[in-house]
Amino acid sequence: MDKINYTPVHPGEILKDELEEIGLSQTMRARHIGVLPKTINEICRGKRGVSAEMSMKLSKALGGSPQFWLNLQNDRSGLPLSVANMVLLTKSGSPLAIMGA
């Protein structure tokens, strides 16, 4: 049986497609979820990953679950992020809490 190799899709590619599909600019989406336009732009260009906090913001704005965005990021980075980590992040306000620092 042949082994299938694939390159995981960056969450930014999905975000960019979603924004194009609904006809919303990166700047408008950034304002809607309370982040800088630069942040959304960097995610869409694959220069920035999706954190647990950002996954919650994206899921509220676009639908779906935060875990969807985290799974996309996990496939790219191999870091084990989960819904449980998001709860720690929102209570502490610090991403260091989920990284064990």
N, C-alpha and C positions, 0 to 999 in steps of 0.2 A: 504494500500500500504506500502511495506517495505521501510524503509529509507536506503539509500546506503551510507555507510561511506567509505571514502577513505583518504589516506595520500597523500598530494600533493608531486609531484616529485621535488627534489632539482634540480636547473638548472645545477649543476655539473654532475648529472647523465646523462643528455642529452648531455652536452659537452663531457663527457668521451665517450659516445656512438658514437658521431659524429667524434671524433678524431680517434677512433678505426676503424670506417667504412671507413674513407679516408686514413688510414694508416699513420697518422702523430703523432709524439710524442708530449707530453705536452711541452717539451723544445722547439721544433721547432715552435709550435704554439705560444708560449710565445714570442719568438724572432720575429716572423712575425708580431705580433700586438704591440710589444714594451713594454712588461711587464716582470717582473721577472718570471722565471719558477716556483718559489715557489707560486706565485699568482695563476697560472693555476692549479697547483697541489692541492692547498687548496680548490679551487672551485670544482674541480673534486671529492675531498674527502668529500665535504659537510661541510667543516670547514669555508668557507668564502662565503658570498653571492655575488650576481651580482649587481653592482652599475649601475647607469644610464650611466656613462662613459664607463664602461666595456661592457654594452649591445651594445653600438654603435660599439666598437671594434670587438666584437664577430659577430655582424650582417654583418659588412664589410668583415670579414675574412671567414665566413661560409655561408653567404647569409641569406635571411630572414630579418625580421624587428627587430629593437631594442626593440620594444614593446613586441615581442615574449618572449625575455629573461626577460624583466621586469615583464611580466605577470607570468612567472614561479616563479620569486622571490616573487612577490606579494602574490601568493598562499601560499608560505611558511611563509612569515613574516607578511602579512597583512598590510604592509606599502603602501600607495598610491603613486606609482611612475608612471610617464607617459612621453610621448614624450615631452610635454611642460616642464617638469622638466629637461629633458636632455638639452634643449636649454639654460635654466638658468645655468646649470652646465658648459656648454662649454663656455659661455660668461664670467662667473665669475671665472672659474677655481677652485671653492671651493664647495665641496658637502654640506657644511653648508648652502649655499644659498638655497638649495632645501628643507632643513629640517626646515627652518624658524628660524634659529639661528642667 
